[in-house]
């Protein structure tokens, strides 16, 4: 069964963020299910599932403060079909608004015939949990003689999702990422297909719908979820053993995504786990067991060491790692604070670095502290209108000299970008009396501002104006962050300069905002707005065209070859924000795998054009999966109004969870070709940019006839329509 955007297992292992209640009233609840004994079912019994539950229970109590009375444990005989259903019902009766719920299942997974048609386009199989007593030689109409259907689980989750602040469900079984094809073998957590007709299979079930969520699973589709036996003879699930250790080491404020990447590296570093790749989908950037929304930093896990003592990193040139860059362990104990890893070799998907200053081990998460820029830096000039602002010029030059990717220049002719100190006053116009664009004159009595300009003195972006009325580290910090965003977006665009043209092709579906009738062909209603969908056209046709703010662009990917490819769509917004459109954060990683034939994304993935300016949609095609989330970055922090309202160097989190206070420092640019010592096989990947303009209205002209250059519909980053 393949993962799809809507469906029970797409939202089964989930975190459902709800409205926050009073923290003093928040309680934590857990339901833990472990089954070793499958003798009565004619299946191979397990050795570590019940031990998993004891491990997780101890961590929840000792590390996260769960009360023993709020943890319900079902093992073996108690974990029958009816027992699991009853436990969900009791849990729903206890959970209050704002509470936290954690559910963990260890046992066999399987699938059975889909009888109500909701899985018809996904192979005609329902995913299941194999509960105790299922498939025994009893009455086929007895519920305890049958697995638990994914449809049932979805219906049991509904009251929890509707009430609780956060619901977390993890499964250590072979259907955890998606229900795997049968994985036979000893101590493997999967069972053969149940070919019987399930008594509840024809029912119509209440659906969770498009709830935001995350699932954490112990293996990819077609892989086996195995067990481990420690030196002391203690058996457990390989995944749960490392998951419990990662939970034990969790720090306040860490996100589920951060913990997942650590456990992923630990599992894959073991000989047994080499072929077991844990999976995560959904909004994984929420804080572990509560807290404000966090955007997880793009941390890179250590996979192990080679015989030469070099450290393997699970990221390569395709997502921005460069030779000479320096990393350090993220959020580590004091004994590792001096450890530094310098990158010595970069491959397409992996890299090798030399560690100094201490020990490094598999599972450690690294963050970039120094980025090596192998390309020619941007030439930038700092100037002022008034001689009296010479002191501010010196301050800015000092600040810019420390920004990676930029180099100071003295002349306008050499400059690719200009920082100009102006004193424009409160009434600002970029058009002179003759209708031509011109910078406003400076007045000595007005407050100073620094504007980021092109060499022709055009404002680079409406947000790139910064008040220097009270020069401080806050203003300089925001300016440096935004210049870093410009460099970051620039390098991602440059991915298209190298690489091979691979078979998959991209088409755009343009949805024009229009008051149409729903009975009219192509008319759709999205979030209360009417749109008229145009026929799909090759993305190249849209290059250089102007679309209107408020329109939507969706996509069709066509793979004409007999081979499979991993395809990713990335949006580079006018404010330099970089957002992954496809697959999005709620998708399984394997969603990006495009098989031969067309792939219509119009019902699940689209881009709302909510900013005016230049939009770029980039398609990256690869023969292997990549950590595409490393490319993501929020848009500009700057703007005179934003700075005036800011407290410290923070900004308000806007809709769609775009936290502007990201810890992301890893990706300063995306590497390409064989430039500056980075060796990438050009036949393994390719990228293409599709650039178009977004204007505030048809024609893109103001009343005075000058091109619209503003951000009339500004936000943190371009909104991704789910």
Secondary structure as the mmCIF struct_conf table of DSSP 4:
data_model
#
loop_
_struct_conf.conf_type_id
_struct_conf.id
_struct_conf.beg_label_comp_id
_struct_conf.beg_label_asym_id
_struct_conf.beg_label_seq_id
_struct_conf.end_label_comp_id
_struct_conf.end_label_asym_id
_struct_conf.end_label_seq_id
BEND BEND1 UNK A 5 UNK A 7
HELX_RH_3T_P HELX_RH_3T_P1 UNK A 8 UNK A 10
BEND BEND2 UNK A 11 UNK A 13
HELX_RH_3T_P HELX_RH_3T_P2 UNK A 23 UNK A 25
STRN STRN1 UNK A 28 UNK A 34
HELX_RH_3T_P HELX_RH_3T_P3 UNK A 39 UNK A 41
TURN_TY1_P TURN_TY1_P1 UNK A 42 UNK A 42
BEND BEND3 UNK A 43 UNK A 43
HELX_LH_PP_P HELX_LH_PP_P1 UNK A 44 UNK A 46
BEND BEND4 UNK A 47 UNK A 48
HELX_RH_AL_P HELX_RH_AL_P1 UNK A 49 UNK A 64
HELX_RH_3T_P HELX_RH_3T_P4 UNK A 68 UNK A 70
STRN STRN2 UNK A 71 UNK A 75
HELX_RH_3T_P HELX_RH_3T_P5 UNK A 76 UNK A 79
STRN STRN3 UNK A 80 UNK A 80
HELX_RH_AL_P HELX_RH_AL_P2 UNK A 81 UNK A 94
TURN_TY1_P TURN_TY1_P2 UNK A 97 UNK A 98
STRN STRN4 UNK A 100 UNK A 106
BEND BEND5 UNK A 107 UNK A 107
STRN STRN5 UNK A 109 UNK A 113
BEND BEND6 UNK A 116 UNK A 117
TURN_TY1_P TURN_TY1_P3 UNK A 118 UNK A 119
HELX_RH_3T_P HELX_RH_3T_P6 UNK A 120 UNK A 122
TURN_TY1_P TURN_TY1_P4 UNK A 123 UNK A 123
BEND BEND7 UNK A 124 UNK A 124
STRN STRN6 UNK A 125 UNK A 129
STRN STRN7 UNK A 132 UNK A 132
TURN_TY1_P TURN_TY1_P5 UNK A 133 UNK A 135
BEND BEND8 UNK A 137 UNK A 138
TURN_TY1_P TURN_TY1_P6 UNK A 140 UNK A 141
HELX_RH_3T_P HELX_RH_3T_P7 UNK A 143 UNK A 145
BEND BEND9 UNK A 146 UNK A 146
HELX_LH_PP_P HELX_LH_PP_P2 UNK A 147 UNK A 147
STRN STRN8 UNK A 148 UNK A 149
HELX_RH_AL_P HELX_RH_AL_P3 UNK A 150 UNK A 163
BEND BEND10 UNK A 165 UNK A 165
STRN STRN9 UNK A 166 UNK A 172
BEND BEND11 UNK A 173 UNK A 173
TURN_TY1_P TURN_TY1_P7 UNK A 174 UNK A 175
BEND BEND12 UNK A 176 UNK A 178
HELX_LH_PP_P HELX_LH_PP_P3 UNK A 179 UNK A 180
BEND BEND13 UNK A 181 UNK A 181
HELX_LH_PP_P HELX_LH_PP_P4 UNK A 182 UNK A 182
BEND BEND14 UNK A 185 UNK A 185
TURN_TY1_P TURN_TY1_P8 UNK A 186 UNK A 187
STRN STRN10 UNK A 188 UNK A 188
BEND BEND15 UNK A 189 UNK A 189
STRN STRN11 UNK A 190 UNK A 190
STRN STRN12 UNK A 194 UNK A 194
BEND BEND16 UNK A 196 UNK A 196
HELX_LH_PP_P HELX_LH_PP_P5 UNK A 197 UNK A 198
TURN_TY1_P TURN_TY1_P9 UNK A 199 UNK A 202
BEND BEND17 UNK A 210 UNK A 210
STRN STRN13 UNK A 214 UNK A 217
BEND BEND18 UNK A 218 UNK A 219
TURN_TY1_P TURN_TY1_P10 UNK A 221 UNK A 222
STRN STRN14 UNK A 226 UNK A 226
STRN STRN15 UNK A 227 UNK A 229
TURN_TY1_P TURN_TY1_P11 UNK A 231 UNK A 232
BEND BEND19 UNK A 233 UNK A 233
STRN STRN16 UNK A 235 UNK A 237
HELX_RH_AL_P HELX_RH_AL_P4 UNK A 238 UNK A 248
TURN_TY1_P TURN_TY1_P12 UNK A 249 UNK A 249
TURN_TY1_P TURN_TY1_P13 UNK A 252 UNK A 253
STRN STRN17 UNK A 255 UNK A 255
HELX_RH_AL_P HELX_RH_AL_P5 UNK A 256 UNK A 269
BEND BEND20 UNK A 270 UNK A 270
TURN_TY1_P TURN_TY1_P14 UNK A 271 UNK A 271
HELX_RH_3T_P HELX_RH_3T_P8 UNK A 272 UNK A 275
STRN STRN18 UNK A 279 UNK A 282
TURN_TY1_P TURN_TY1_P15 UNK A 284 UNK A 285
BEND BEND21 UNK A 286 UNK A 286
STRN STRN19 UNK A 287 UNK A 287
TURN_TY1_P TURN_TY1_P16 UNK A 288 UNK A 289
BEND BEND22 UNK A 290 UNK A 290
BEND BEND23 UNK A 292 UNK A 292
STRN STRN20 UNK A 300 UNK A 305
TURN_TY1_P TURN_TY1_P17 UNK A 307 UNK A 308
BEND BEND24 UNK A 309 UNK A 309
HELX_LH_PP_P HELX_LH_PP_P6 UNK A 310 UNK A 310
STRN STRN21 UNK A 311 UNK A 313
BEND BEND25 UNK A 314 UNK A 314
HELX_RH_3T_P HELX_RH_3T_P9 UNK A 317 UNK A 319
TURN_TY1_P TURN_TY1_P18 UNK A 320 UNK A 320
TURN_TY1_P TURN_TY1_P19 UNK A 323 UNK A 324
STRN STRN22 UNK A 326 UNK A 329
BEND BEND26 UNK A 330 UNK A 331
HELX_RH_3T_P HELX_RH_3T_P10 UNK A 334 UNK A 336
TURN_TY1_P TURN_TY1_P20 UNK A 337 UNK A 338
STRN STRN23 UNK A 340 UNK A 346
BEND BEND27 UNK A 348 UNK A 349
STRN STRN24 UNK A 351 UNK A 356
BEND BEND28 UNK A 357 UNK A 358
TURN_TY1_P TURN_TY1_P21 UNK A 362 UNK A 363
STRN STRN25 UNK A 365 UNK A 370
BEND BEND29 UNK A 375 UNK A 375
HELX_LH_PP_P HELX_LH_PP_P7 UNK A 376 UNK A 377
STRN STRN26 UNK A 378 UNK A 384
BEND BEND30 UNK A 385 UNK A 386
HELX_RH_3T_P HELX_RH_3T_P11 UNK A 387 UNK A 389
HELX_RH_AL_P HELX_RH_AL_P6 UNK A 390 UNK A 400
TURN_TY1_P TURN_TY1_P22 UNK A 401 UNK A 402
BEND BEND31 UNK A 403 UNK A 403
TURN_TY1_P TURN_TY1_P23 UNK A 404 UNK A 405
STRN STRN27 UNK A 406 UNK A 408
BEND BEND32 UNK A 410 UNK A 410
TURN_TY1_P TURN_TY1_P24 UNK A 412 UNK A 414
BEND BEND33 UNK A 416 UNK A 416
STRN STRN28 UNK A 417 UNK A 422
BEND BEND34 UNK A 426 UNK A 427
BEND BEND35 UNK A 430 UNK A 430
STRN STRN29 UNK A 431 UNK A 431
TURN_TY1_P TURN_TY1_P25 UNK A 433 UNK A 434
BEND BEND36 UNK A 435 UNK A 435
STRN STRN30 UNK A 437 UNK A 437
HELX_LH_PP_P HELX_LH_PP_P8 UNK A 439 UNK A 442
TURN_TY1_P TURN_TY1_P26 UNK A 444 UNK A 445
BEND BEND37 UNK A 446 UNK A 446
HELX_LH_PP_P HELX_LH_PP_P9 UNK A 447 UNK A 448
STRN STRN31 UNK A 449 UNK A 453
TURN_TY1_P TURN_TY1_P27 UNK A 455 UNK A 456
BEND BEND38 UNK A 457 UNK A 457
STRN STRN32 UNK A 459 UNK A 459
BEND BEND39 UNK A 460 UNK A 460
TURN_TY1_P TURN_TY1_P28 UNK A 462 UNK A 463
STRN STRN33 UNK A 465 UNK A 467
TURN_TY1_P TURN_TY1_P29 UNK A 469 UNK A 470
HELX_RH_AL_P HELX_RH_AL_P7 UNK A 473 UNK A 493
HELX_RH_3T_P HELX_RH_3T_P12 UNK A 494 UNK A 497
BEND BEND40 UNK A 498 UNK A 498
STRN STRN34 UNK A 499 UNK A 499
BEND BEND41 UNK A 503 UNK A 503
STRN STRN35 UNK A 505 UNK A 513
TURN_TY1_P TURN_TY1_P30 UNK A 518 UNK A 519
BEND BEND42 UNK A 520 UNK A 520
TURN_TY1_P TURN_TY1_P31 UNK A 521 UNK A 522
STRN STRN36 UNK A 523 UNK A 526
TURN_TY1_P TURN_TY1_P32 UNK A 527 UNK A 528
STRN STRN37 UNK A 529 UNK A 533
HELX_LH_PP_P HELX_LH_PP_P10 UNK A 534 UNK A 536
STRN STRN38 UNK A 537 UNK A 538
HELX_RH_3T_P HELX_RH_3T_P13 UNK A 539 UNK A 542
TURN_TY1_P TURN_TY1_P33 UNK A 543 UNK A 544
STRN STRN39 UNK A 546 UNK A 548
TURN_TY1_P TURN_TY1_P34 UNK A 549 UNK A 550
STRN STRN40 UNK A 552 UNK A 559
BEND BEND43 UNK A 561 UNK A 563
STRN STRN41 UNK A 565 UNK A 572
TURN_TY1_P TURN_TY1_P35 UNK A 574 UNK A 575
BEND BEND44 UNK A 576 UNK A 576
STRN STRN42 UNK A 578 UNK A 582
BEND BEND45 UNK A 583 UNK A 583
TURN_TY1_P TURN_TY1_P36 UNK A 585 UNK A 586
BEND BEND46 UNK A 587 UNK A 587
HELX_RH_3T_P HELX_RH_3T_P14 UNK A 589 UNK A 592
STRN STRN43 UNK A 593 UNK A 594
BEND BEND47 UNK A 596 UNK A 596
STRN STRN44 UNK A 597 UNK A 600
TURN_TY1_P TURN_TY1_P37 UNK A 602 UNK A 604
STRN STRN45 UNK A 606 UNK A 608
BEND BEND48 UNK A 611 UNK A 611
STRN STRN46 UNK A 613 UNK A 622
BEND BEND49 UNK A 623 UNK A 624
HELX_RH_3T_P HELX_RH_3T_P15 UNK A 628 UNK A 631
STRN STRN47 UNK A 633 UNK A 633
HELX_RH_AL_P HELX_RH_AL_P8 UNK A 640 UNK A 645
BEND BEND50 UNK A 647 UNK A 647
TURN_TY1_P TURN_TY1_P38 UNK A 648 UNK A 649
STRN STRN48 UNK A 654 UNK A 654
TURN_TY1_P TURN_TY1_P39 UNK A 655 UNK A 657
STRN STRN49 UNK A 658 UNK A 658
BEND BEND51 UNK A 660 UNK A 661
BEND BEND52 UNK A 666 UNK A 666
BEND BEND53 UNK A 668 UNK A 668
TURN_TY1_P TURN_TY1_P40 UNK A 673 UNK A 674
HELX_RH_3T_P HELX_RH_3T_P16 UNK A 675 UNK A 677
TURN_TY1_P TURN_TY1_P41 UNK A 682 UNK A 683
BEND BEND54 UNK A 684 UNK A 684
STRN STRN50 UNK A 685 UNK A 695
BEND BEND55 UNK A 696 UNK A 697
TURN_TY1_P TURN_TY1_P42 UNK A 698 UNK A 699
STRN STRN51 UNK A 701 UNK A 701
TURN_TY1_P TURN_TY1_P43 UNK A 703 UNK A 704
BEND BEND56 UNK A 705 UNK A 705
HELX_LH_PP_P HELX_LH_PP_P11 UNK A 706 UNK A 706
STRN STRN52 UNK A 707 UNK A 707
HELX_LH_PP_P HELX_LH_PP_P12 UNK A 708 UNK A 708
BEND BEND57 UNK A 710 UNK A 710
TURN_TY1_P TURN_TY1_P44 UNK A 712 UNK A 713
BEND BEND58 UNK A 716 UNK A 717
HELX_LH_PP_P HELX_LH_PP_P13 UNK A 718 UNK A 719
STRN STRN53 UNK A 720 UNK A 721
#
